[in-house]
Amino acid sequence: KRYIDFASAHGFDGVLVEGWNEGWEDWFGKSKDYVFDFVTPYPDFDVSEIHNYAKSKGVKMIMHHETSGSTRNYERHLDTAYQFMKDNGYDAVKSG
């Protein structure tokens, strides 16, 4: 929330958060077909609460989808991941 506060105070209109979803502890430098599902946040990242807090401060949250180079895995989850974003008020994503 302090980054949202910073963005609001300094005129930034959006905040991108990487590492919000499970899988980050075991993805880098490994060739894995299935790493992220793009809908399972870590317990300390309440997707709805963060979105609502940012909205109250006039800041847009930007979802991050780390593909870790596994196009097949990302394609497998696209429909669910984008519906999750829509359901939680996120309308922008950085993928890669």
C-alpha positions in Angstrom: 0.0 0.0 0.0 2.9 2.4 0.5 3.8 2.1 -3.2 0.2 3.0 -4.0 0.4 5.9 -1.6 3.7 7.0 -3.2 2.2 6.8 -6.7 -0.8 8.8 -5.6 1.3 11.5 -3.9 3.6 11.9 -6.9 1.2 11.8 -9.8 1.7 8.2 -11.0 -1.5 6.8 -12.5 -0.6 3.1 -12.2 1.4 0.6 -10.2 2.7 -2.8 -11.4 3.3 -5.5 -8.9 5.5 -8.5 -9.8 5.6 -11.5 -7.6 2.0 -11.4 -6.4 1.2 -14.9 -7.4 2.4 -18.3 -6.3 5.4 -19.9 -8.1 8.1 -17.2 -7.9 10.2 -19.2 -5.4 10.9 -21.9 -8.0 10.9 -20.5 -11.5 14.1 -18.7 -12.4 16.7 -20.6 -14.3 14.7 -23.8 -14.6 13.1 -25.2 -17.7 9.6 -25.9 -16.5 6.4 -26.2 -18.6 4.1 -25.4 -15.7 5.1 -22.7 -13.3 2.3 -20.2 -12.8 -1.5 -20.4 -13.0 -1.9 -16.6 -12.9 -4.8 -16.7 -10.5 -3.4 -17.9 -7.2 -2.0 -15.0 -5.1 0.3 -15.5 -2.2 -1.6 -15.3 1.1 -0.3 -11.8 1.9 -1.5 -10.3 -1.4 -5.3 -9.7 -1.3 -6.1 -8.9 -4.9 -9.4 -7.3 -4.3 -8.3 -5.3 -1.3 -5.2 -3.9 -3.2 -7.4 -3.0 -6.2 -9.9 -1.2 -4.0 -7.2 0.6 -2.1 -5.5 1.8 -5.2 -8.9 2.9 -6.7 -9.6 4.9 -3.6 -6.3 6.7 -4.2 -6.9 7.3 -7.9 -4.3 4.7 -8.9 -4.8 1.8 -11.4 -3.3 -1.5 -10.6 -1.5 -3.3 -13.4 -1.5 -7.1 -13.3 1.7 -8.9 -14.1 1.8 -12.3 -15.7 5.3 -13.8 -15.7 5.4 -16.4 -18.4 9.0 -17.5 -17.7 9.2 -18.3 -21.4 6.6 -21.0 -21.3 4.2 -19.9 -24.0 2.3 -23.2 -23.8 1.7 -22.7 -20.0 0.5 -19.2 -20.6 -1.9 -20.2 -23.4 -3.2 -23.0 -21.1 -4.3 -20.4 -18.5 -5.2 -17.3 -20.7 -9.0 -17.5 -20.4 -9.0 -18.1 -16.7 -6.3 -15.5 -16.0 -8.0 -12.8 -17.9 -11.4 -13.6 -16.4 -9.7 -13.4 -12.9 -8.4 -10.0 -13.9 -11.8 -8.9 -15.0 -13.5 -10.3 -11.9 -11.1 -8.3 -9.7 -11.1 -5.0 -11.5 -7.8 -5.2 -13.3 -7.9 -4.1 -16.9 -4.2 -3.8 -17.7 -1.5 -6.5 -17.8 2.2 -6.8 -18.4 3.1 -10.3 -19.7 6.5 -11.7 -20.4 
